[in-house]
Amino acid sequence: MAKAEFRRLKHCEIVRQSRVRKKNERKGLRQVNDELEKELDNMLATYRRENDWMHFDERSLRDVLFKKFVHSIYEVRGLRRENSELKDQFLIYDALGEQLQRLQDDFQIPRQVGIRTSIGTIHFHRLTVAEARDIMIDSHRQATSFFETMQRVETGEEEKTMGWTQHQRITADGRVQFNFTKRIDTIGTEELVHKSWEMYCDFGLYHGIYSSVQKLEILQRINDNTLLIRRDLQEGSSAPIFRTVFLLFRIRLPNGYLICFRSHNPAVRVEDDDDPNVQWMEMFYWLLITDPPVKETDPAGIIGPPRPPERGCDVTFGGNLLNSRSAKHATIWKYQIAMALLRWESNAAAPLFALFG
């Protein structure tokens, strides 16, 4: 046993000495190469001073071969510089790729929806058209009220994030409402509303907006523009389940559309209501997409053909951030809202990142 250990240690020492010797040899060769490069630079400088490179005797084999030799030296040095620059660019692209992969992993939800155990079946009274209309009218009133109020507030550059202007206010009943606004020039109102509505109604696309694991179920289809949906949202297997029954609807406005998520939470009975891990949560978000305002011009002052209509649309995303039931989870909801907004913009409006080559 001792002999085997001695042979192993001896072999390790031989390997170590071999590595040190080869390292010293490489260091010595690099020093010799540097000295030869300096000597070659001096010789080339002397040759350039004594000879005109633009005119040489092509009949002299020595001059022709020497010129080819000199050109090959400069080609080799140029290739070395390009190789060094390519290595630097490769390191940058590699670091950028790792960063984008982290962002992609952060934006991608874990595929746990299919393996989650089934949760309680919900029983509820169907929502009437009149009840849905009342919810839609109140939601429209609150959304437009906040929007009109915030339009009169001046916003500094420090209150903008990735082009989104931020506002918030506290309502009379103590709720905190947030509001993000942005002009998107790459897509029109009708197209953006169509893409957004398809994304929210297709649960496969809807899951791509939120990073948390959630279960969605359509409880009632009131019409093509109004759905009653049940959502169970859970951050992890041991985290609480936040349950919501909400109305998803879109309504036509004089200058655009309003898409709204408004919790209804009717009188329901769920089989797992006695589970302490289940908590009911209110939800109220709106997406207001409108045409850009038409600039009034004096017809007498117009010279030349009329200007084409302004392309793009104005987007407002807002809602309730906190209430008495969700205040302790404010950090989670603020992060979810910001990530959901950026994912929606990337999927429906335009990619957030563009690589130009």
C-alpha positions in Angstrom: 0.0 0.0 0.0 2.8 2.4 0.9 4.7 1.5 -2.3 1.6 2.3 -4.4 1.2 5.6 -2.7 4.9 6.4 -3.2 4.6 5.6 -6.9 1.5 7.8 -7.2 3.2 10.8 -5.5 6.4 10.2 -7.6 4.3 10.3 -10.8 2.5 13.4 -9.7 5.8 15.1 -9.1 7.2 14.1 -12.5 4.0 15.5 -14.2 4.4 18.7 -12.2 8.0 19.1 -13.2 7.2 18.4 -16.8 4.5 21.1 -16.8 6.9 23.6 -15.2 9.7 22.7 -17.7 7.4 23.1 -20.7 6.1 26.4 -19.3 9.6 27.7 -19.0 10.4 26.5 -22.5 7.4 28.4 -23.9 8.4 31.5 -22.0 11.9 31.3 -23.4 10.7 30.8 -27.0 8.4 33.8 -26.6 11.3 35.9 -25.5 13.4 34.7 -28.5 10.5 35.4 -30.8 10.1 38.9 -29.4 13.8 39.6 -29.9 13.7 38.3 -33.5 10.6 40.5 -34.2 12.5 43.6 -32.9 15.5 42.8 -35.0 13.3 42.2 -38.1 11.6 45.6 -37.5 15.0 47.3 -37.4 16.0 45.6 -40.7 12.8 46.5 -42.4 13.1 50.1 -41.2 16.6 50.3 -42.6 15.5 48.8 -45.9 12.7 51.3 -46.2 15.1 54.2 -45.6 17.5 52.9 -48.2 15.1 51.7 -50.9 12.0 52.9 -52.7 9.4 50.1 -52.4 7.3 51.5 -55.2 10.2 51.1 -57.7 12.4 48.1 -57.8 14.3 46.1 -60.4 12.0 43.3 -61.5 14.9 41.8 -63.4 16.7 41.2 -60.1 15.6 37.9 -58.5 16.9 39.1 -55.2 14.7 42.2 -55.1 11.6 40.3 -56.2 12.0 37.6 -53.6 12.8 40.1 -50.9 9.7 42.1 -51.8 7.5 39.0 -51.6 9.2 38.1 -48.3 8.4 41.6 -46.8 4.8 41.4 -48.1 4.3 38.0 -46.5 5.6 39.3 -43.2 3.1 42.1 -43.2 0.3 39.7 -44.2 1.2 37.4 -41.3 1.2 40.3 -38.8 -2.2 41.5 -40.2 -3.6 38.1 -39.8 -2.3 38.0 -36.2 -4.1 41.3 -35.5 -7.3 40.0 -37.1 -7.1 36.8 -35.1 -6.6 38.8 -31.8 -9.6 41.0 -32.7 -11.7 38.0 -33.6 -10.9 36.4 -30.2 -12.0 39.6 -28.4 -15.2 39.7 -30.4 -15.8 36.0 -29.7 -15.4 36.7 -25.9 -17.9 39.6 -26.2 -20.4 37.5 -28.2 -20.0 34.6 -25.8 -20.7 36.9 -22.8 -23.7 38.4 -24.7 -25.0 34.9 -25.5 -24.8 33.9 -21.8 -26.6 37.1 -20.8 -29.4 36.5 -23.4 -29.7 32.9 -22.3 -30.2 34.1 -18.7 -32.9 36.6 -19.9 -34.6 33.8 -21.9 -34.6 31.5 -18.9 -36.0 34.3 -16.8 -38.7 35.0 -19.3 -39.6 31.3 -19.8 -42.1 29.8 -17.4 -41.4 26.4 -16.0 -43.2 23.6 -17.7 -45.1 22.4 -14.7 -48.7 23.1 -15.9 -49.1 19.6 -17.3 -47.8 17.8 -14.2 -49.7 19.8 -11.5 -52.2 17.8 -9.6 -55.8 18.8 -10.4 -57.2 21.5 -8.1 -60.8 22.0 -6.9 -63.6 22.2 -9.4 -65.5 25.5 -9.1 -69.3 25.9 -9.0 -70.8 29.3 -9.5 -73.8 31.2 -10.7 -73.5 32.3 -14.3 -73.0 36.0 -15.0 -75.8 37.8 -16.7 -75.3 40.3 -19.6 -76.5 43.1 -17.4 -74.1 42.3 -14.6 -71.2 42.1 -17.1 -72.2 45.4 -18.6 -72.2 47.1 -15.1 -68.6 45.8 -14.5 -67.5 47.0 -17.9 -68.9 50.5 -17.4 -67.3 50.9 -13.9 -64.0 49.6 -15.3 -64.0 52.0 -18.2 -64.8 54.9 -15.9 -61.9 54.1 -13.6 -59.4 53.5 -16.4 -60.2 56.6 -18.3 -60.4 58.7 -15.2 -56.8 57.7 -14.2 -55.6 58.2 -17.8 -57.1 61.7 -18.0 -55.7 62.7 -14.6 -52.2 61.5 -15.4 -52.2 63.3 -18.8 -52.1 66.6 -16.9 -49.0 65.6 -14.9 -45.5 66.5 -16.2 -43.2 63.5 -16.1 -39.4 63.7 -16.0 -37.0 61.4 -17.8 -36.1 59.7 -14.5 -39.7 58.3 -14.3 -39.4 56.4 -17.5 -38.3 52.8 -17.9 -37.5 51.4 -21.4 -39.7 54.1 -22.9 -42.6 53.6 -20.6 -43.7 56.6 -18.6 -44.8 55.7 -15.0 -47.5 57.2 -12.9 -49.3 56.0 -9.7 -51.9 57.3 -7.3 -53.7 56.3 -4.2 -57.5 56.0 -4.5 -60.0 57.1 -1.8 -60.3 53.6 -0.5 -56.5 53.2 0.0 -55.7 51.2 -3.2 -52.5 52.0 -5.1 -53.1 52.3 -8.8 -50.3 52.3 -11.4 -50.2 53.5 -15.0 -47.6 53.0 -17.8 -47.9 54.9 -21.1 -45.9 54.7 -24.3 -46.2 55.7 -27.9 -45.5 52.6 -30.1 -44.7 53.7 -33.7 -44.2 50.2 -35.3 -47.8 49.0 -35.3 -51.3 50.5 -35.7 -54.2 50.4 -33.2 -56.3 47.8 -34.9 -53.5 45.3 -35.5 -52.2 45.7 -31.9 -55.6 45.1 -30.4 -56.1 42.1 -32.6 -52.8 40.6 -31.6 -53.3 41.4 -27.9 -56.8 39.9 -27.8 -55.6 36.7 -29.5 -52.8 36.4 -27.0 -55.1 36.8 -24.0 -57.7 34.4 -25.3 -55.2 31.7 -26.3 -54.0 30.2 -23.0 -50.9 28.8 -24.8 -49.8 32.3 -25.6 -51.2 33.7 -22.3 -48.8 31.5 -20.4 -45.9 33.0 -22.3 -46.6 36.4 -20.8 -46.4 35.4 -17.1 -43.4 33.7 -15.5 -45.3 32.0 -12.8 -47.1 28.7 -13.0 -50.8 29.2 -13.3 -53.9 27.3 -14.4 -56.6 29.0 -16.5 -60.1 27.9 -17.2 -62.9 29.6 -19.2 -66.0 29.4 -16.9 -68.4 31.3 -19.2 -68.3 32.8 -22.7 -70.7 35.7 -22.6 -69.9 36.8 -26.2 -67.0 37.0 -28.5 -65.7 40.0 -26.6 -66.4 39.0 -23.0 -65.1 35.9 -21.1 -65.3 34.9 -17.5 -62.1 33.1 -16.5 -60.8 31.4 -13.4 -57.1 31.7 -12.7 -55.0 29.9 -10.0 -51.5 31.5 -9.8 -48.7 29.8 -7.9 -45.0 30.7 -7.8 -43.8 27.3 -6.6 -45.0 23.9 -5.3 -44.9 25.1 -1.7 -46.1 28.7 -2.4 -49.7 29.8 -1.8 -52.2 29.5 -4.6 -53.8 32.9 -5.5 -57.2 32.3 -7.0 -59.2 34.8 -9.1 -62.4 34.7 -11.1 -62.2 37.6 -13.5 -63.9 39.1 -16.5 -61.8 39.6 -19.6 -63.4 41.9 -22.1 -62.7 44.5 -24.8 -64.8 47.4 -25.8 -64.6 49.8 -28.7 -63.9 53.5 -27.9 -64.2 56.5 -30.2 -60.5 56.5 -30.7 -59.4 53.0 -29.9 -60.1 50.0 -27.6 -60.0 49.0 -24.0 -59.0 45.5 -22.9 -59.7 44.9 -19.3 -59.1 42.2 -16.6 -61.5 42.8 -13.7 -62.1 40.3 -10.9 -65.7 39.4 -10.2 -65.4 36.7 -7.6 -69.1 35.7 -7.6 -70.7 33.5 -5.0 -68.8 30.3 -5.7 -68.0 26.9 -4.0 -64.7 25.2 -4.7 -63.8 21.8 -3.6 -60.5 22.8 -2.0 -61.7 26.1 -0.4 -60.8 24.7 3.0 -57.1 24.4 1.9 -55.2 27.1 3.9 -52.8 27.3 0.9 -55.5 28.8 -1.3 -56.1 32.6 -1.1 -58.6 34.6 -3.1 -57.1 37.6 -4.8 -58.6 40.7 -6.5 -57.4 41.7 -9.9 -58.0 44.9 -12.0 -55.8 45.6 -15.0 -56.5 47.5 -18.2 -54.9 47.9 -21.5 -55.9 51.1 -23.4 -54.8 51.3 -27.0 -55.8 54.5 -28.9 -55.0 56.3 -32.1 -52.5 59.1 -31.9 -54.2 62.5 -31.5 -54.6 64.4 -34.7 -52.6 67.6 -34.8 -54.7 70.6 -35.8 -53.2 72.7 -38.6 -54.2 75.9 -40.2 -55.3 75.2 -43.8 -54.1 78.6 -44.9 -50.6 77.8 -43.7 -50.2 74.4 -45.5 -47.8 74.4 -48.4 -47.6 71.3 -50.6 -49.5 68.0 -50.3 -51.2 67.1 -47.0 -49.2 65.1 -44.5 -50.1 61.4 -44.2 -51.8 60.3 -41.0 -49.5 59.6 -38.1 -48.6 55.9 -37.8 -48.5 54.0 -34.5 -50.7 54.1 -31.4 -50.7 55.2 -27.8 -50.7 52.5 -25.2 -51.7 52.7 -21.6 -51.3 49.8 -19.2 -52.6 50.3 -15.7 -54.5 48.9 -12.8 -54.6 48.2 -9.1 -51.2 47.2 -7.6 -52.0 46.7 -3.9 -55.0 46.1 -1.7 -55.6 44.8 1.8 -55.3 41.2 0.7 -52.2 41.4 -1.5 -50.1 44.1 0.2 -47.7 41.6 1.8 -47.0 40.2 -1.7 -46.3 43.7 -3.2 -42.8 42.8 -4.4 -44.1 39.7 -6.2 -46.9 41.6 -8.0 -44.8 44.5 -8.9 -42.2 42.2 -10.6 -45.0 40.2 -12.3 -46.6 43.3 -13.7 -43.3 44.7 -15.0 -42.3 41.4 -16.6 -45.8 40.8 -18.1 -45.7 44.3 -19.7 -42.3 43.7 -21.3 -43.3 40.3 -22.5 -46.5 41.6 -24.0 -44.6 44.4 -25.8 -42.1 41.9 -27.2 -44.7 39.4 -28.4 -47.4 41.8 -29.6 -45.7 45.0 -30.6 -42.0 44.5 -31.4 -39.0 42.6 -30.1 -37.2 44.3 -27.3 -33.8 43.3 -28.6 -32.5 43.6 -32.2 -29.1 42.4 -33.3 -27.6 44.1 -36.4 -24.8 42.4 -38.3 
